[in-house]
Amino acid sequence: MNYIYKTLFLAAMLAFVACDDSSSASGEDDSCTEAAAVACPATLEPNTICDARDGKVYKVTTIGTQTWMAENLNYFSCKIKNGSWCYDGKESNCDTYGRLYTWTVMMGVDDSFLKKYANLPGTQRGICPEGFHVPGDDEWHTLFETGALEDEEMGFNVLYAGRYYFNSFRELGSDVYFWTSLEDKSEYGGPRNAENWSVSDIFGVGGGSSFKDDGLSVRCVKD
């Protein structure tokens, strides 16, 4: 592992009042119709799970003592349409890279917590399929120590989904940012921030911090 980098928000950045990306234009239609219910297959392939909410099947991989989804989450309902996006508003990007979510949508909490601490206790399922939960920073660190975020043969399958950041889509194909369940209470953080882990073809692997209304990827880990 080459190094860990920490995304620092300088005073000028912190002074900038971030827009609520969840309510801004993103190239997607504001109308919303719930998709027809799809049942999970009667039989699943080995190392896969099915999300009973929409019938989507995901690959999973066991790395050390943890079992992770080996794909980015791609769950959608009309209830979260203002806090999740397909990159560039294209459904094909969701199919390939998963959706991008705000922290509050991922955690299943009210958007008032975009600007204040939620202080959620313990493990949180959030938007993850049943039997899985949103990983904490410690769970990401355990994964990092295995080398799986850089060694594709270990099966984590990094997908460079980019992010939705300050009202624009950026870095598809070169970077991916994964939310953690942990709010950022460091000296560079604050109630508008939560911690993430990222993989970049330039900067490598590291932990950082993002505004909660950014759109980042979600990987879930088994309970």
N, C-alpha and C positions, 0 to 999 in steps of 0.2 A: 504494500500500500504506500503510495508516494507521500501523501500529506492530507491533512484535514484543513479546510479553510472555513472561516466563520464570516458570514455576511454581516458587515457592520453598517448600521444606519447612522450616518454622520448627522451633525446638528442641522445642517441645511436640509437634509432629507426629512428629518423628524419635524422640522418646522413646516414642511409642506403638508397641507391638509389633504389626505388621500380621498379621492372620490370613492363612493360606494360603487365598485365595478358591477356589483350584483344588479344594479338598476340602470346600467348604461347600455348603449347600443353595442351589439357584438356580432351583428351579421345574421342573427337568428330571428325568425318570425316571433312576434309577441303573442300570437295566438297559440293555443295548446289544446290538444286532444289526447287523452290517455290512450295508449296502445292497447289493443285487445290482449286479454290474458293468454299467456302461453304456459302450458304445463311442462314440468321437467320431464326429461326422458325416463322411461321405465327402468332403463339400465344405463349406467354411466361408465365411460371408459375409465381405466385405472388412472389415478392421480388427477382426477377432475372433481369439481363440485358443481352443483346447480343452485342458482339463486331462485328460490321458490316464488319470489315476488314478480319475476318477469320471465322465468324459464331460461335465462342466459347461463351457459356453461363456461366455467373458467378452469384453466389448468392450475394445479397447485404443485408445490415442490417442498420437500422436507430438507432443511439445511440445519445440521446439528440437532438441537432439541426443538427447533421451531418449524412450523409448517406455514408457508406463505402462499398467497395467490401469486401465480407466475404471470399474471396479466394485470394491467391497470383496470380498476373498477369502471364499469360502464352502465351504471344504474341511473334511470331517469323516471321521474313522475312530474306531473304538472305542478305539484306543490313546491318543487325545487327549481322551477324553470328560470327564476331570476337569480339563481346562485350557482348555476352550472352551465357549462358550455362545451360544444364541440369546437375544436380548433378551427378558426376561420368560418365557423358556422356550418361546417360540412359534416354530415352524418358519417361519411366514409372515414373521416379522421377519428371519430368516436369508435368506429368499428375496429380500427387499427390500434389506436393509442389509448383508448378509454376517454372518459369525460374529465373535464377540469372542474373542480369544486372550490367554493369558498370554505373557509374553516368552519363557519357556523353551520352551513348545510351539511358538511361531512359529519360534524359532531351531533347534528340533530337538535340544535338549540336556536333560540330566537335571534334574529339579526341585531337586536339591541346589544348583543355580546360582540359585535364587530368593534365596538368602541369601549368596552369595559370587560374586566375579567369575569369569566364564567366560573372559575375555580371548581371544575368538575372533579368529583372524587373517584379514585380507583380506575378500573378498566371500563372503557366505554365502547359499546357496540357501534354507536353512531350509524352511519349509512351502510355499514358492512352487511353481508349476508349472514343469516343465522348461523351461529357456531363460530363466527369470526368477529374480530374487533379492530378498532383503530389502534395501530401500534403506538406505544409511547416512545419517547426518545431513547430509553434504555434498551428497548427491544430492537430499535434500529441500530444502536451501538453494538449489540450482540451480533447482529447480522453483519455489520461492517467488519467486525473482528475476524469473521470467517473468510473474508476476501470475496464473498459472493457478489458484491456490487461491481467487481471488476473482472471476475472470472466467469465468463458465460457458461462454461461447462458445468458449473454448479447449479444451473437451472433457474436462477432468479429471473432471467430474461428482462433485462433493462430495456424499456421502450422510451425513446427520447421524444416525449410528448410536448415539450415546450411548456409555456404557461400563459395565462391571461393576466396582464400586469399593466396597471395604469391605462385601462381602456384599450389595450391592443394585445394582439397575439404575438408571441415572440419565441424564438429559439427552437422551433420544431426541427427535429432531426439532429440536434446538437446537444440539448440539455433536457433533463427532466428533474422536476422538483416534487418530492413526496411530503405530504403533510405528516406531522406527528400529532398526537393528542395534547401535547404540552404547550401551554401558553408561555410566551417569552417574558420572563421577569428579570432578565439581566439588565445591566446598566444601559445597554443599547436597545433594549426592547421596550415594553410598555403594554397597556391594555389593548392596543390595536394590533399587536403582533403575536404570532405563534411560531413555533420552531418547525423547521423542515430538514430533510436530508436531500441532497441533490447529487446527481451524476452528470458530469460535463466532459465533453471530448477535449476541452482545453484545460479546465481547472481540476479535473479528477473528481474524487468523491469527498463530500464534506457535509458538515452540519451548518445550518444557517437560520435566518429568521425572515419572515415575510409578513406583510400586512394581511390581516385575516380576510379581507375582501379580494385578495388575489385568487386567481383560479389555478390550483395545482392538482397534481395527480394523487390518487389514493390507492395504496396497496393495503390489503387487510391480512391479518395474521390470525391463525387458529387459536381459539380459547384454550 
